[in-house]
Amino acid sequence: MFHHTHPYRPFIPENATKLIVGTLPPPRFTKGELKEGDVDFCYGSRDGLLWTVLDKIFGLDLKFETTEEAVQQRIDFLKERGIGICDMVESSRREKIDASDLGMQKVELRDMIGILREHPKVERLLFTGGNSKNGPEYFFRRHLREIEEDIRLKVISNEVPRVHQFVLDGRLINTVSLTAPSGSANRAIGSMELYKYLKQKDANFNTIDFRVMQYREWL
């Protein structure tokens, strides 16, 4: 089985108040076999949409290429805005070498609670996906069960994106389960009543616009 290890350490600036939390980048990042248009950094896959969405929200004029300049643009943005990136998964095993979350087996999780204790300014976790199996919220809930601490997620809103709160050492932290920035989530977006309504009002409105609208509120 392929040992799919995370190629990047958590990137958390000292001023970070928010963490973007996913699972694992595609296996080619672990193997160092990037494609043209990939960026050698967190969420750098040319097939992913996170940086496209952030580029539109903040007007970053990002480069989407395998260069140091493209990496530095992203680092500078995260430091300036006080945003970190820390995925839930340290490694997994795969029978089929692809980027499917469902294909992950024998998953080893990062110690997110320990990481939050090391970064006391963080007050919001932005999950790039929900509580479906092997999604970031799913793994965070598993992590809370495994560490055997009395930390419970309280529902704030069950509307998409779902919002929860929990208390860590007297500190209130929110979690927001955003619509995944992957092409596979487009079908789910297309079935949402809000998206249908907005699309009916503006035929040019698309799934990236929907994510921009959603992510802007929480970033």
Secondary structure as GFF3:
##gff-version 3
##sequence-region A 1 219
A	DSSP	beta_strand	2	5	.	.	.	ID=ss1
A	DSSP	beta_strand	18	21	.	.	.	ID=ss2
A	DSSP	alpha_helix	27	31	.	.	.	ID=ss3
A	DSSP	alpha_helix	50	58	.	.	.	ID=ss4
A	DSSP	alpha_helix	68	81	.	.	.	ID=ss5
A	DSSP	beta_strand	83	85	.	.	.	ID=ss6
A	DSSP	beta_strand	89	94	.	.	.	ID=ss7
A	DSSP	three_ten_helix	101	103	.	.	.	ID=ss8
A	DSSP	beta_strand	105	109	.	.	.	ID=ss9
A	DSSP	alpha_helix	112	118	.	.	.	ID=ss10
A	DSSP	beta_strand	124	127	.	.	.	ID=ss11
A	DSSP	alpha_helix	136	147	.	.	.	ID=ss12
A	DSSP	beta_strand	154	157	.	.	.	ID=ss13
A	DSSP	beta_strand	162	168	.	.	.	ID=ss14
A	DSSP	beta_strand	171	177	.	.	.	ID=ss15
A	DSSP	three_ten_helix	183	185	.	.	.	ID=ss16
A	DSSP	alpha_helix	186	190	.	.	.	ID=ss17
A	DSSP	alpha_helix	193	201	.	.	.	ID=ss18
A	DSSP	alpha_helix	207	218	.	.	.	ID=ss19
###
